[in-house]
Amino acid sequence: MTDLLTPGKFARPVDQQGVAHAWRARGYSCGLFVDPPGQEWLDFVHASNELVTVMRGRLEMTVAGQTMIAEEGDEVFIPRGAKHSLRNIHDGVSKWLYGYD
């Protein structure tokens, strides 16, 4: 485990509006990505902190050299300036939420 991953932060099934409300209270936006199996997002760096929560599926994420598996309801914190990558390792479409502060 890593301090970047909070398992089961949100109850399943994950409610997008509930996550958006919780994140707004913490100063974060909330958007949705829908990725096919095998979709990869590689080597991103942002000037703001980012949160990711899986609504459906499983994601393999690497944040600042730490690799973890994020499952439905988990929340991942990506600190500003941290290089990060994400891959849909689910056998179907994954839906995940992201937000920036």
C-alpha positions as protocol buffer text, in pm:
chain_id: "A"
residue {
  index: 1
  type: MET
  ca { x: 0 y: 0 z: 0 }
}
residue {
  index: 2
  type: THR
  ca { x: 96 y: 358 z: -44 }
}
residue {
  index: 3
  type: ASP
  ca { x: -12 y: 679 z: 123 }
}
residue {
  index: 4
  type: LEU
  ca { x: -128 y: 799 z: -220 }
}
residue {
  index: 5
  type: LEU
  ca { x: -404 y: 535 z: -235 }
}
residue {
  index: 6
  type: THR
  ca { x: -712 y: 539 z: -11 }
}
residue {
  index: 7
  type: PRO
  ca { x: -893 y: 207 z: -66 }
}
residue {
  index: 8
  type: GLY
  ca { x: -1272 y: 219 z: -52 }
}
residue {
  index: 9
  type: LYS
  ca { x: -1293 y: 597 z: -7 }
}
residue {
  index: 10
  type: PHE
  ca { x: -1632 y: 597 z: -181 }
}
residue {
  index: 11
  type: ALA
  ca { x: -1907 y: 333 z: -149 }
}
residue {
  index: 12
  type: ARG
  ca { x: -1996 y: 115 z: -448 }
}
residue {
  index: 13
  type: PRO
  ca { x: -2159 y: 175 z: -682 }
}
residue {
  index: 14
  type: VAL
  ca { x: -1966 y: 500 z: -703 }
}
residue {
  index: 15
  type: ASP
  ca { x: -2196 y: 799 z: -747 }
}
residue {
  index: 16
  type: GLN
  ca { x: -2039 y: 1068 z: -968 }
}
residue {
  index: 17
  type: GLN
  ca { x: -2245 y: 1348 z: -813 }
}
residue {
  index: 18
  type: GLY
  ca { x: -2153 y: 1234 z: -462 }
}
residue {
  index: 19
  type: VAL
  ca { x: -1782 y: 1232 z: -548 }
}
residue {
  index: 20
  type: ALA
  ca { x: -1810 y: 1572 z: -718 }
}
residue {
  index: 21
  type: HIS
  ca { x: -1980 y: 1715 z: -408 }
}
residue {
  index: 22
  type: ALA
  ca { x: -1713 y: 1572 z: -175 }
}
residue {
  index: 23
  type: TRP
  ca { x: -1432 y: 1696 z: -396 }
}
residue {
  index: 24
  type: ARG
  ca { x: -1582 y: 2045 z: -432 }
}
residue {
  index: 25
  type: ALA
  ca { x: -1581 y: 2070 z: -52 }
}
residue {
  index: 26
  type: ARG
  ca { x: -1206 y: 1998 z: -69 }
}
residue {
  index: 27
  type: GLY
  ca { x: -1148 y: 2252 z: -350 }
}
residue {
  index: 28
  type: TYR
  ca { x: -1131 y: 2006 z: -644 }
}
residue {
  index: 29
  type: SER
  ca { x: -1308 y: 1993 z: -979 }
}
residue {
  index: 30
  type: CYS
  ca { x: -1458 y: 1668 z: -1108 }
}
residue {
  index: 31
  type: GLY
  ca { x: -1455 y: 1526 z: -1462 }
}
residue {
  index: 32
  type: LEU
  ca { x: -1510 y: 1182 z: -1617 }
}
residue {
  index: 33
  type: PHE
  ca { x: -1293 y: 965 z: -1842 }
}
residue {
  index: 34
  type: VAL
  ca { x: -1425 y: 652 z: -2016 }
}
residue {
  index: 35
  type: ASP
  ca { x: -1141 y: 429 z: -2137 }
}
residue {
  index: 36
  type: PRO
  ca { x: -1142 y: 109 z: -2344 }
}
residue {
  index: 37
  type: PRO
  ca { x: -940 y: -193 z: -2229 }
}
residue {
  index: 38
  type: GLY
  ca { x: -566 y: -130 z: -2251 }
}
residue {
  index: 39
  type: GLN
  ca { x: -596 y: 252 z: -2276 }
}
residue {
  index: 40
  type: GLU
  ca { x: -283 y: 418 z: -2141 }
}
residue {
  index: 41
  type: TRP
  ca { x: -209 y: 775 z: -2033 }
}
residue {
  index: 42
  type: LEU
  ca { x: 166 y: 807 z: -1992 }
}
residue {
  index: 43
  type: ASP
  ca { x: 405 y: 1045 z: -1817 }
}
residue {
  index: 44
  type: PHE
  ca { x: 178 y: 1336 z: -1727 }
}
residue {
  index: 45
  type: VAL
  ca { x: 282 y: 1618 z: -1492 }
}
residue {
  index: 46
  type: HIS
  ca { x: 45 y: 1891 z: -1368 }
}
residue {
  index: 47
  type: ALA
  ca { x: 98 y: 2217 z: -1182 }
}
residue {
  index: 48
  type: SER
  ca { x: -191 y: 2132 z: -946 }
}
residue {
  index: 49
  type: ASN
  ca { x: -279 y: 1839 z: -722 }
}
residue {
  index: 50
  type: GLU
  ca { x: -506 y: 1576 z: -876 }
}
residue {
  index: 51
  type: LEU
  ca { x: -750 y: 1318 z: -740 }
}
residue {
  index: 52
  type: VAL
  ca { x: -864 y: 1003 z: -924 }
}
residue {
  index: 53
  type: THR
  ca { x: -1149 y: 771 z: -826 }
}
residue {
  index: 54
  type: VAL
  ca { x: -1250 y: 458 z: -1020 }
}
residue {
  index: 55
  type: MET
  ca { x: -1623 y: 432 z: -1087 }
}
residue {
  index: 56
  type: ARG
  ca { x: -1603 y: 106 z: -1284 }
}
residue {
  index: 57
  type: GLY
  ca { x: -1311 y: -121 z: -1369 }
}
residue {
  index: 58
  type: ARG
  ca { x: -949 y: -133 z: -1251 }
}
residue {
  index: 59
  type: LEU
  ca { x: -659 y: 100 z: -1318 }
}
residue {
  index: 60
  type: GLU
  ca { x: -288 y: 45 z: -1279 }
}
residue {
  index: 61
  type: MET
  ca { x: -137 y: 377 z: -1178 }
}
residue {
  index: 62
  type: THR
  ca { x: 221 y: 486 z: -1129 }
}
residue {
  index: 63
  type: VAL
  ca { x: 267 y: 809 z: -934 }
}
residue {
  index: 64
  type: ALA
  ca { x: 617 y: 940 z: -864 }
}
residue {
  index: 65
  type: GLY
  ca { x: 760 y: 590 z: -913 }
}
residue {
  index: 66
  type: GLN
  ca { x: 502 y: 411 z: -692 }
}
residue {
  index: 67
  type: THR
  ca { x: 280 y: 161 z: -877 }
}
residue {
  index: 68
  type: MET
  ca { x: -62 y: 69 z: -740 }
}
residue {
  index: 69
  type: ILE
  ca { x: -390 y: -86 z: -850 }
}
residue {
  index: 70
  type: ALA
  ca { x: -696 y: 136 z: -807 }
}
residue {
  index: 71
  type: GLU
  ca { x: -1032 y: -38 z: -791 }
}
residue {
  index: 72
  type: GLU
  ca { x: -1392 y: 83 z: -773 }
}
residue {
  index: 73
  type: GLY
  ca { x: -1435 y: 335 z: -493 }
}
residue {
  index: 74
  type: ASP
  ca { x: -1062 y: 388 z: -433 }
}
residue {
  index: 75
  type: GLU
  ca { x: -916 y: 738 z: -437 }
}
residue {
  index: 76
  type: VAL
  ca { x: -564 y: 819 z: -557 }
}
residue {
  index: 77
  type: PHE
  ca { x: -390 y: 1146 z: -472 }
}
residue {
  index: 78
  type: ILE
  ca { x: -139 y: 1275 z: -728 }
}
residue {
  index: 79
  type: PRO
  ca { x: 73 y: 1560 z: -590 }
}
residue {
  index: 80
  type: ARG
  ca { x: 147 y: 1857 z: -814 }
}
residue {
  index: 81
  type: GLY
  ca { x: 465 y: 1808 z: -1012 }
}
residue {
  index: 82
  type: ALA
  ca { x: 456 y: 1427 z: -978 }
}
residue {
  index: 83
  type: LYS
  ca { x: 504 y: 1231 z: -1301 }
}
residue {
  index: 84
  type: HIS
  ca { x: 216 y: 985 z: -1333 }
}
residue {
  index: 85
  type: SER
  ca { x: 78 y: 727 z: -1573 }
}
residue {
  index: 86
  type: LEU
  ca { x: -243 y: 526 z: -1584 }
}
residue {
  index: 87
  type: ARG
  ca { x: -352 y: 209 z: -1766 }
}
residue {
  index: 88
  type: ASN
  ca { x: -695 y: 44 z: -1786 }
}
residue {
  index: 89
  type: ILE
  ca { x: -626 y: -316 z: -1680 }
}
residue {
  index: 90
  type: HIS
  ca { x: -996 y: -408 z: -1669 }
}
residue {
  index: 91
  type: ASP
  ca { x: -1122 y: -647 z: -1937 }
}
residue {
  index: 92
  type: GLY
  ca { x: -1392 y: -394 z: -2025 }
}
residue {
  index: 93
  type: VAL
  ca { x: -1445 y: -21 z: -2029 }
}
residue {
  index: 94
  type: SER
  ca { x: -1324 y: 165 z: -1721 }
}
residue {
  index: 95
  type: LYS
  ca { x: -1488 y: 484 z: -1598 }
}
residue {
  index: 96
  type: TRP
  ca { x: -1291 y: 707 z: -1368 }
}
residue {
  index: 97
  type: LEU
  ca { x: -1322 y: 1051 z: -1218 }
}
residue {
  index: 98
  type: TYR
  ca { x: -1043 y: 1307 z: -1199 }
}
residue {
  index: 99
  type: GLY
  ca { x: -1023 y: 1647 z: -1036 }
}
residue {
  index: 100
  type: TYR
  ca { x: -772 y: 1929 z: -987 }
}
residue {
  index: 101
  type: ASP
  ca { x: -740 y: 2178 z: -702 }
}
